[in-house]
């Protein structure tokens, strides 16, 4: 019996199963990427109101040093993103995103250590690398 002779109801379950599996794979991937990005955006955003007070009151720094603490991560992210994109194209976006997330977790631990202004600047520098890896790899393609 050929496919043309089969009633439409016999081929529909296989197509539905295939369609549902593809949808489940897509939604699982989307949920993972969205969760990772939400957590990292939150980790970036939580320190924004804290850094100025930390630098000026606790570490006795200047307003210029507050600006430097914010600027260093952005500049490093800008400089690292082309390389992060190339790495994501060669190795796949998932490993690069995971590496970026791991770097960000390490930085979260560095924030808690009493390392002074140089330690804060170093942590923000490493945060820029993690940001570049994660946010460049996320939209660079499907996670294989």
VENGIVEN-V492335 format. One record per residue. N is the residue number from 0. RES is the residue in one letter. SS is DSSP state (hx for helix, st for strand, lp for the rest). D_FIRST is the distance of its C-alpha to the first C-alpha in Angstrom with 2 decimals. Layout:
<<N;RES;SS;D_FIRST> <N;RES;SS;D_FIRST>>
This chain:
<<0;X;lp;0.00> <1;X;lp;3.81> <2;X;lp;6.81> <3;X;lp;8.11> <4;X;lp;6.14> <5;X;lp;7.06> <6;X;lp;10.66> <7;X;hx;13.33> <8;X;hx;14.78> <9;X;hx;12.18> <10;X;hx;12.82> <11;X;hx;16.47> <12;X;hx;17.88> <13;X;hx;17.05> <14;X;hx;18.64> <15;X;hx;21.52> <16;X;hx;22.16> <17;X;hx;22.35> <18;X;hx;24.56> <19;X;hx;26.76> <20;X;hx;27.22> <21;X;hx;28.32> <22;X;hx;30.60> <23;X;hx;32.06> <24;X;hx;32.80> <25;X;hx;34.50> <26;X;hx;36.53> <27;X;hx;37.61> <28;X;hx;38.83> <29;X;hx;40.52> <30;X;hx;42.24> <31;X;hx;43.56> <32;X;hx;44.91> <33;X;hx;46.43> <34;X;hx;48.08> <35;X;hx;49.51> <36;X;hx;50.88> <37;X;hx;52.32> <38;X;hx;54.12> <39;X;hx;55.55> <40;X;hx;56.61> <41;X;hx;58.32> <42;X;hx;60.07> <43;X;hx;61.31> <44;X;hx;62.45> <45;X;hx;64.28> <46;X;lp;66.88> <47;X;hx;67.75> <48;X;hx;70.32> <49;X;hx;71.63> <50;X;hx;72.41> <51;X;hx;75.28> <52;X;hx;77.13> <53;X;hx;76.46> <54;X;hx;77.83> <55;X;hx;80.85> <56;X;hx;81.94> <57;X;hx;80.84> <58;X;lp;80.91> <59;X;lp;83.77> <60;X;lp;81.98> <61;X;lp;82.39> <62;X;hx;80.29> <63;X;hx;79.53> <64;X;hx;78.08> <65;X;hx;75.90> <66;X;hx;74.52> <67;X;hx;74.10> <68;X;hx;72.13> <69;X;hx;69.62> <70;X;hx;69.66> <71;X;hx;69.09> <72;X;hx;65.56> <73;X;hx;64.55> <74;X;hx;66.02> <75;X;hx;64.46> <76;X;hx;61.03> <77;X;hx;61.45> <78;X;hx;62.39> <79;X;hx;59.69> <80;X;hx;56.69> <81;X;hx;56.04> <82;X;hx;55.93> <83;X;hx;53.79> <84;X;hx;51.27> <85;X;hx;51.20> <86;X;hx;50.81> <87;X;hx;47.90> <88;X;hx;46.17> <89;X;hx;46.73> <90;X;hx;46.15> <91;X;lp;43.90> <92;X;hx;45.03> <93;X;hx;44.58> <94;X;hx;47.12> <95;X;hx;49.59> <96;X;hx;49.28> <97;X;hx;49.87> <98;X;hx;52.85> <99;X;hx;54.26> <100;X;hx;53.85> <101;X;hx;55.58> <102;X;hx;58.43> <103;X;hx;58.84> <104;X;hx;59.07> <105;X;hx;61.76> <106;X;hx;63.66> <107;X;hx;63.53> <108;X;hx;65.35> <109;X;hx;67.84> <110;X;hx;68.82> <111;X;hx;70.11> <112;X;lp;72.38> <113;X;lp;75.98> <114;X;lp;75.85> <115;X;hx;77.93> <116;X;hx;77.33> <117;X;hx;76.26> <118;X;hx;73.66> <119;X;hx;72.40> <120;X;hx;72.16> <121;X;hx;70.31> <122;X;hx;67.89> <123;X;hx;67.26> <124;X;hx;66.76> <125;X;hx;64.13> <126;X;hx;62.56> <127;X;hx;62.18> <128;X;hx;60.25> <129;X;hx;57.94> <130;X;hx;57.50> <131;X;hx;56.64> <132;X;hx;54.06> <133;X;hx;52.35> <134;X;hx;52.45> <135;X;hx;51.59> <136;X;hx;48.62> <137;X;hx;47.10> <138;X;lp;46.15> <139;X;lp;45.61> <140;X;lp;41.89> <141;X;lp;39.21> <142;X;lp;40.19> <143;X;lp;38.13>>
